[in-house]
Amino acid sequence: MPGSCCSPNIRSLLLLCCLSLMLISAGCATSSTTMIEEELVTNPKPMYNYTKLLIQDLELKRELYSDASDEGLSQRELHYAKLPGELSGHIERFVVSHQMFKKIYRDGKPDAATLVLTGKFIRLGRFKITVVVNLRDGATGQDVASLKQTLWDVINTTDSFSDLGRETADFLYRIQYK
């Protein structure tokens, strides 16, 4: 056809491809999936013996979210720097809702009845966040349990970020009588 750059078949194929990509993208934008990769309980005594929970912010190395110096951090990178505290808040909120511990606190000195929650971010990106959560005996500092989980399909890190906190609280609930 004069004045046409593509045949009708090619235009139809391009339109179908564009629509398919839009549907795939829409599916990723509206959903996220938290996957538990590893759960380990090594405590010699029952977990229900712990009546207090000390939640410490997970370690987040700056290399995971920035190449810039302190002065050159963008608004997005400043937000990433606040994620450990935000995650601790989500964990605390969900643990309180399960009513497993008599006392839940964010700083202080642990004792024999305290379970200390620590951990670190392993991967932090636009589409995948991976954390390792460690639970330690408050008196000995010995690891008693750990959890490795990944949040997938995250377009914006703040979307569905609370899922990591909920899964951590659910893990604490599941191991309560192990």
Secondary structure, 3 states (H helix, E strand, C coil): CCCCCCCHHHHHHHHHHHHHHHHHHHHHHHCCEEEEEEEEECCCCCHHHCCEEEECCCECCHHHCCCCCHHHCCHHHHHHHCHHHHHHHHHHHHHHHHCCCCEEECCCCCCCCEEEEEEEEEEECCCEEEEEEEEEECCCCCEEEEEEEEEECCCCCCCCCHHHHHHHHHHHHHCCCC
